[in-house]
Amino acid sequence: MFRLDTDPTVLLETGEQRQLRSVLRDLLGEFCGPEEVRAQADSPRGHDQVLWERLAGEIGVHGLALPEEYGGAGYTHAELAIALEELGRVLCSAPLLTTVVLAGRALLASGDRRACARWLPGIASGAVTATVAGFLHPAEVRAERGPGGWVLRGEADFVPDGEGADLLLVMARVPGEERVFACEPDGATCDRTARRVLDPTRRQALVRFRGARADPVGAAGQTRGVVEGALDAGRVGLAAEQVGGSAHALDAVLGHVSGRTQFERPIGSFQAVKHRLADLLVEIEGARSASVYASACLAGDLPELPVAASVAALVCTGAHRLATTEYVQLHGGIGFTWEHPAHLYVRRARADEALFGTADDHRLRLAGLLGLAR
């Protein structure tokens, strides 16, 4: 019989980090069973507000990687990655990736202390949800000076968690360049329409700006650095989520093949099944290593971050795809039904493959970063 007797993550974590993982797993277990996840995905907000508040208030997840001067706990992305992995394990739809990783990192990378002081404390406390627009996909948004300040016009499509976010960090064109603007959308000047997407647990929206008031974030000329920094942080955060989802798939398959019998034997004792599970374990552990290294690069602001982020994106995406495929196939007929949660993990895996660029995009980027492109 194929067995995994110990969780390999315990070999990589401090005592505090293991305790954080344990507390998170217990809390998420209360709120994120398969039926609860479906209900949250269909709810008006797209996530459980009580869980969101408890993650922020009781555990302080939102502020883990934010500086203390802005209401955070002053830890690093290494601790936040544990939370993201546990959220990915249960397909939690709470917008932690967009709010804390993408928007939070963009604010910090901008070096704009006024903007950070205005919005990061709300993010750390859980009072503010945020996302980015025009970072992941090109947007047709321009910023104009109006009588009362800057206003935004145009549209950004497929904005993650854009339908309900309290704060939008938008990349918009101004004469001669692009800049990042912070916008608190309202119904009078901003229309937000939910898009029908493959993964219902990660919502996306079309956002139309009709003279929405906005404030510039960061200095002119640094937009590209802010955007790339936020995207690399997003790639690292998503990799941690993918490791969690892959680990759940392996655990679920192990439970199934240990209890399912054919010819009076557990199917997990068949050599062909053992080989598939062994291959999957190797893939997941490789993904975990890539994720941990990328998280360490992000935590330490190391110059290797761009390479580590794209490597993690490639490796973790591949492992996630394999894990969710085996999740369905090794469950047999029931794995293909709508009633079984496996299809939700398949949807998440497939949708995440293109969230921060496809595998080919990352290979091309790595070739350029490593000096291999012709």
LINRAKA-V883482 format. One record per pair of residues at least 6 apart in sequence whose ideal C-beta (glycine too) atoms are under 6 Angstrom apart, sorted by the first residue. I is the first residue (numbers start at 0). J is the second residue. Records with the same first field share a line. If there is no record, write none. Layout:
I->J / J
This chain:
0->267 / 268
1->267 / 273 / 276
11->291
16->81
19->81
20->81
23->82 / 85
24->85
27->85 / 89
30->47 / 50
31->89 / 91
33->340
36->90
39->46 / 47 / 92
40->92 / 199 / 200
44->163
45->92 / 202
46->92 / 93
51->93 / 125
52->125
54->60
55->61 / 124 / 125
59->72
60->82
61->99 / 123 / 125
62->70 / 71 / 72 / 123
63->72 / 74 / 78 / 79
64->75 / 76 / 79
65->71 / 119 / 123
66->73
67->73
69->115 / 119 / 120
70->120 / 123
71->123
75->298
76->294 / 297 / 298
77->294 / 298
80->239 / 294
83->236 / 239 / 240
84->239 / 242 / 243
85->243
87->240 / 243 / 244
88->243 / 247
90->200 / 343 / 347
92->200
94->128 / 160
96->236
97->130 / 159 / 160
98->122 / 128 / 129
100->232 / 233 / 236
101->131 / 229 / 233
102->129 / 130 / 131 / 168
103->122
104->229 / 232
105->168 / 225 / 229
106->114 / 115 / 119
108->225 / 228
109->216 / 217 / 225
111->216 / 217
114->216
118->166
121->127
127->165 / 166
128->164 / 165
129->164 / 166
130->159 / 160 / 161 / 164
131->168
132->138 / 155 / 158 / 167 / 169 / 206
133->140 / 155 / 169 / 170
134->170 / 226
136->157
138->155
139->153 / 154
140->151 / 153 / 155 / 169 / 171
141->152 / 153 / 171 / 172
142->149 / 151 / 171 / 173 / 180
143->150
149->213
150->210 / 212
151->171 / 182 / 208 / 211 / 213
152->208
153->208
154->207
155->206
156->205
157->203
158->204 / 206
159->203
160->202
161->204 / 206
162->191 / 193 / 202 / 204
166->183
167->182 / 184
168->179 / 181
169->180 / 182
170->177 / 179
171->180
177->222
178->215 / 222
179->216 / 217 / 222 / 225
180->213 / 215
181->214 / 216
182->211 / 213
188->209 / 210 / 211
189->208 / 211
190->207
191->204 / 206
192->205
193->204
194->203 / 204 / 205
196->203
197->346 / 350
198->346 / 347 / 350
217->225
231->304 / 305 / 308
232->297
233->355
234->308 / 312 / 355
235->293 / 294 / 297 / 308
238->290 / 311 / 315
239->290
241->315 / 319
242->286 / 287 / 290 / 315
244->319 / 344
245->283 / 318 / 319 / 322
248->322 / 323 / 326 / 344
249->279
252->325 / 326 / 329
255->330
256->266 / 267 / 272
257->265 / 267
259->266
266->272
279->325
282->318 / 321
283->318
285->314
286->314 / 315 / 318
289->310 / 311 / 314
290->311 / 315
292->307
293->307 / 308 / 311
296->303 / 304 / 307
297->304
305->368
306->368
309->361 / 364 / 365
312->361
313->358 / 361
316->352
319->348
320->348
323->344 / 345 / 348
326->341 / 344
327->334 / 341
333->339
334->341
366->372
